[in-house]
Amino acid sequence: MVRIAAVFALTVAGLVAAAPVRFPRLSKRAFVLQSYADFQISDGTAGNAQAQANAVFVDPFDGVDLATVDSATLDAVQTMREAAEAAETDQFNPAIAAASGTEADELSAGKIKNKVLKLTGEVQALNIQLAQAKAAGKDTSSITSKIAAEQKKLTTNIATDVKSAGQPSKGVTGGASTSTSTSTSTNEDATSTSDNSTAAASSSAAASGSSISFAVQDYADFQISDGTAGNAQAQANAIFVDPFAGVDLSTLDDSVAKNIETMRQAAESAETEKFNPAIAAASGTEADELSAGKIKNKVLKLTAEVQGLQIKLAKAQASGSSTSSIESSLAAEQKKLTTNIATDVKSAGQPSKGVA
């Protein structure tokens, strides 16, 4: 059983505390179709596209069995993805071609954020299709191949966005920064799915990190390996990424990064000191389940690593320090994370066993 309740303590001035994390298995629709202007993420600043896109397409399904998502919801995800694609080809491309100087740079940053949004929608739709194909006992090789291809594109664009962290980004709808509009509306849509910490964190968009505390948890309390494979990315994000949705990472207290690193080290220790010897001693079904659990633990560990680097990058950008070393480390760790996410997705629905 996945245990991520009380993963962190989140206190944002003026906001109501988040409800305990719940992971229901729901098939009813919790994702509402929105017009592009209401969910676009391009206005604002570069560097946080991944979290913003996840708030639109991924977080609303946190804890939901994707195999039970209804056709209307899948259609809504695909329609919104198509709207983002249309914005790229019909609006961003001609606008960038007609612009110059600062405006062209801002529009280009906005286009990259829009690509992250579009590809996140594409990957999520494919993940839903994969879960449904698995549940129906159908061949999934074609879907898995598509996920790998789209995830590779997504990772590339996320890295490009991160390199421009803090720089102005401009959209093509004339809307305000969607770190507020998108996250708020999306979490309202997701209320029937999970009353988790994301709702409170996202509604605090642009909040100062000084108002957030992230408490260290024992590995047994935040590990994600027990259960089934296929959802490690969402589960790891719920622990290390979602609590900071909409928050300026450069303003986080140093204790936050320290606590994330402590938990990352705990996940790493579980891998080397428990998973590896347990797998070596096991065989058959037990070995398979432990191997699936180890992959999920790798996703957990690497998500923490990437988030820690994101915080370092934001702080370095804010202080005007060199970021080349951090960006290099971030690209390397993100590549490892993407590989392990893909491995987890390939085993979607199969039993996974932890060591805690």
N, C-alpha and C positions, 0 to 999 in steps of 0.2 A: 504493500500500500504506500503510495506516495505521501510523504509527510512534509508539507511545506507551510503548515499553519504557523503563524507567529514567526515568520522568517525574519521580519524586521520590525522595528518600531518607527513609525512615520508620524512626525508631528509638524504640521504646517499651520502657522498662525491663522486663526480665523476659519479653519476648516474642521469639518467633523471627522473624527477618526474612522479609518477604514474598518469594515466588518471583517470577521475572520475569513480566511481563504476557504472556499468550498469547491469541490470538483464534482459537480453533478454530471450525469450522463443524460443529456437532453437532446431531443430531436426537433423541438419546436423552434421556430425562427426567432433568432436574437440579433439579426443583422438587417438593418433597414437600408434600402436603396437611397442614396443621396446624390444630389447634383454635384458636378465636379467642383463648382465654386465653394461648396460646403465641406468638401473633404480634401481639397488640394493642400499641399504642404510647402509650396515653393516660396511663398512670401515669408520674409524674416531673415534668418542667417543660415549659412551652410554648417554642416558638421553633425547634425542630429537627425538626418533623414531616416535612418534605420528605426530609431525609436518612434518617430512620428508615423512612419508607414505601418509599423507594427500596431500602433494604436488604432489605425483604421481597419486593417485587414486581419490581424493575427490575434490581438488581445481579446476581441469580443468572443473568440472561440476557446479561450483558455479553460481547460478542464472539460471540454465537451468532446464526446466521442464523434469524430468527424464522419464516421460511417453512417451516423444517424442524421446528418444535416440534410434538410429537405431541398428539393429541386429549386424552389423559389429563392432560397438563400444562396445557393450556388449560382443561380442566374444573376442575382444582385451583385455578387462579388465579381463575376465576369463582366457585367455591364459597367461597373465602376472602373474596372481595369481598362476596358475599351475606351472609356471617357478620358482616362489619363493618357492613353496612347494617342487618341485623337488630339488632345491638347498639345502633345509633343510635335506631331506632324503638321497639324493645321494652324497652330498658334506659336509655339516656341520657335520652330525652325524659321518661319518667315520673319518673326520679330527680331531674332538674333541676326539674321542676314541684313536687316534694315538698320540695325543699331551699330554703335561704335563706342569705344572707350569704356567708361565705367558702366554705362547701361548694358552694353553687350556682355561685360563680365558678370553682372548681376543676373541677367537673363540666362546666361550659360550655367551659373550655379543653380538657378531655379530649375533649369532643364534636367540637370543631374539629379536633383531631389525628386523631380517628377518621374525620372526613370526608376529610381529606387521605389517610389510609390507604385508605379505600374508593375514592376517585376515582383514586388512583394504580393500584389494581388494575384499575379499569374502563378507564383509558387504556391500560394495558399489554395487557390482553386484546384491546382494539380494535387495538392496534399489531400484535399477532400475527395477528389476522384480516386486517388490511390486507396484511401481508407475504405471507400465504398466498393472498389473492385476486390480488395482483399476480403471484405466481409462476404462478398458474393462468390468467392472462390474463383474469380477470373484471373487470367494472365495479367500481370502488372509490369512486365518488362518494358513496354512502350512508355507507360506513364513514368516509371522510374528513370528512364533515359531522359525524358523531357524535363523532369525535376532537376536532374543533375546539370543539364544544359542551362536552364533558366537560373538555377542557384548560382552557377558560375558567373553569369552576367550580373546578377544581383550583387554578388560579392565585389566584383570589379567596380560597380558604380557606388557602392557603399564606401569603398576605399577612396574613390575620387572625391566624394563628398567630405569625408573625414579630412583629407588633405587641405580642403578649403575652410575648415572649421573657423567660425567667427566672422567670416567675410559676408557681406550683404548678399542676399538672395532675392530675386524678384520673380513673381509669378505672372500669369497672363490673364488673370481674372479681375485684377484690381482689388482683391480681397485683403483683409487684414491677416496678420500672421496666424496660420492655422494651428500653431502650437496650442492655441486656446480653442478655436472654433472646431477643429477636427477632433481633438481628444475629448472635448466635452460631449459633443454630439454622439461620438462613437461609444463612449462609456454609457450614455443614456440608452443607446440601442442594446448594450450588452448587459444591462441590469438583470434581465431575466435569466442570464446564463451564469454569471458569477459575481457576487458582491465582494470582489477581492480588492487588494490594495491598489490596483491599477487605477480604479476610479478616483480615489482620493489623490493619488500622485498626479494623474493626468489633469485633473481639474485645477491643480496648482501650477499650471503651465507658467513658465517664466518666473516661478518662485525662486527665492534665494535658497541655495543649498544650505545656508547657515541654519535654516529652520528644520533640517532633516537629520535624524539620527538613524544609524543602521547598526543594530545590535548583533554581536557575534553569537552564532548558534552552534550547538554541538552538531557534528556531522550527521548523527542519527536523526536529528530533527529537520535537516534540510536536504538530505540525500534524495535522489529521484530514481534510483535504480530498481526498486521493487515495483512490480506491476507489469506493464507491457511496453514493448518498444514502439517507436514511431513518433512520439510526442516530446522527445527530450528538449528540443529547441524551446518550445513554449514553456515547459516546466522550468528550465534553467533561466529563461528570461524572467519568469515570475519571481525568481529569487534575487537575481543580480541586476536586471535591467529595468523592469517595470516600476520598481519603487522610485526611479529617478526620471520618469517620463515628464517632460516639460520643465525640468529643473536645469538651471545653469550649472553645469558640472564644475565650472571653474570656481564656484563659490562654496563648494562642499568643504566641510570641516575635514582636516587631515585624518581624523579618527575614522572617517567613513572608508577611505581608501585602505587604511591599515586593517580594518575589520574585514573588508572584502578579501584582502590578501590572506588573512588568517584562515578564512573559510576556504579559499582556493587551495591553500596548503593542506588543509584537512582532506579535501577531495583528492589531492595528489597522493597523499599518504595512504588513503584507502585503496587507490589503484595499485601502488607498488607493494604495500605491506599486506594487503588482504585479497584484492581481486586476483593478482598474479599467482600467488601460491594456491589459492582456492581453485582457480581454473586448472592449474597444473595437476592438482590432486583429483579433479573431477573427471567424469567421462559422460558420454551420451547426452541425454536431455539436460542434466544438471550443468554440464560444461557449456552447453549452448545458452542456457538461461543466464549463467554467470557472465558469459562473453557479451551477451546483449546488455547486461547490467553495467559491465565495464565501459562499453561504448557510451551509454547514457551518462556515466560518471565523467567520461572524458569531455562530453559536451558541457556538463556542469562546470568542470574545472576550467575549460577554455573560455567559457562565457564569462567567468569571473576574471580571468586573465585579460580578456579583451576590454571588459568594463573598467578594470583598474587602469589600463593603458589609456582608455578614453578620458578618464578623469585627469590623468597626468597630462595628456595632450591639451585638454581645455585649460588647465592651469598654466601650462607653458605658453599657450597662445595669449592668454590674458596678461601674462607678465612680459611678453615680448621676447621670451627665451627661444633658443633654437629648438625645433621640433623634429628635425630630420631623423634622429635616432629613435624617437618614440614612434614616428610614422612607420619606420622600417620594421620595428618590433610588432606594431599593430597589424601591418599587412601580413607578416609571417604567422602570427597567432590566429588571425582571421581565416587564413588559408587552412590551417589545421582544423579550426572549428567547423568550417564549411564541409571539409572531408568527413568529419565524424558525424555531422548532422545528416549527411547523405547516407552514411552507413546505417545510422539509426532508422532513417526513413525506409530503407530497403527491407528492414525487418519488422515493419509496422504490423502490430497486432500479435506478434509472437511474445511469449512469456519472457519476462526479464526479472533477474534476481539480484538483490543487493547483498552487502556484507555487513551491514550495521546491525 
